[in-house]
């Protein structure tokens, strides 16, 4: 199957943003427009009951990774209709979500839970199409590249699209699942607002993402389940091991005042950090994990490195933990920590750079392929790395963020 020729998505998005720029500057004009009349502004019918909704759509329904919390099988088809209505509304108004008053007129009689997508006064709930195109541009580009397929999309394309959807969740982790979901759906509505004239183009995307957990699990679940089971069996005897009181007390003290002594062989100056990454420029940005942003760079000795910039106060402990626990950990299947930098309120971790990129690009890219033998070898290498961490002589090291989908490329892509 060939992908549909892609139009200039961001050209149309920017044009839409310009057209509705005055709307975002003057929300009162939009509110007045939305509030006229008592019918649903999206011109969609309330969700059908369980006995009358289409049988085929019910059988294919997913629950959008748990976002749909109603028990009715008709909730997902109704949610698809609602999302498509939002996409058309976004293409016309420049707004992403409805306010609570207009939303209630469209969701009369439903208890499916998607009233959570309500326009608010702050965060992603308040975003316009222009806001999403500017503030969430990397996520928007990623979803557009991974999910632009035709109605007869193959399971391979659907798996790639689901992976992009999951990557957006990881990159937008705000510490609040509700805010993260609002941001994800803001990206989705903005993307599909450019396709609002074609339900045939949008529906395969909805069908794919609504079953995201099933799709992703089937694509990696067989080998991943075996690996997880083997790791659990092998590490069960180690599961009760804890740090010694001295180590625990030392770590708590370091976390409390953050004035611990950094190993001399790991110290890198703030000047070299900024020089290596070209002052953390966007052209050096390669990804974002839970704890911070990651930039590629080159040290003064010519070594290619990946520099993690801890940007959240809530994750400064990551810096302390990795420097104190991982500075001496070396294994062929683990990305090595090669340096660190603490300068005033800034924290940096420096790792060896995996020149070939992360494995997710190899698993889902149209231009790159991996044989099943290569995939099995990668899975085994991941298991070896995890086994080494869990049985480390200095005490069990737990990553705390292992998921089924990124399991295969965990050791190649910084999380």
Buried (B, 14 or more C-beta within 10 A) or exposed (E): EEEEEEEEBBEBBBEBBEEBEEBBEEBEEBBEBBEEEEEBBBEBEBBBEEEEBEEEBBEBBBBBBEBBEBEBBBBBBBBBBBBBBBBBBBBEBBBBBBBEEBBEBBBEEBEBBBBBBBBBEEBBBBBBBBBBBBBBEBBBBBBBBBBBBBBEBEEBBBBBBBBBBBBBBBBBBEEEEEBBBBBBBBBBBBBBBBBBEEBEBBBBBBBBBBBBBBBBBBBBBEBBEEBBEEBEEBBEEEEEEEBEEEBEEBBEEBBEEBEBEBBEEBEBEEEBBBBBBBEBEEEBBBBBBBBBBBBBBBBEEEBEBBBBBBEEEEBBBBBBBBBBBBBEBEBEBBBBBBBBBBEEEBBBBBBBBBEEBBBBBBBBBEEEEBEEEEBEEBBEBBBBBBBBBBBBEEBBBEEEEBEBBBBBBBBBBBB
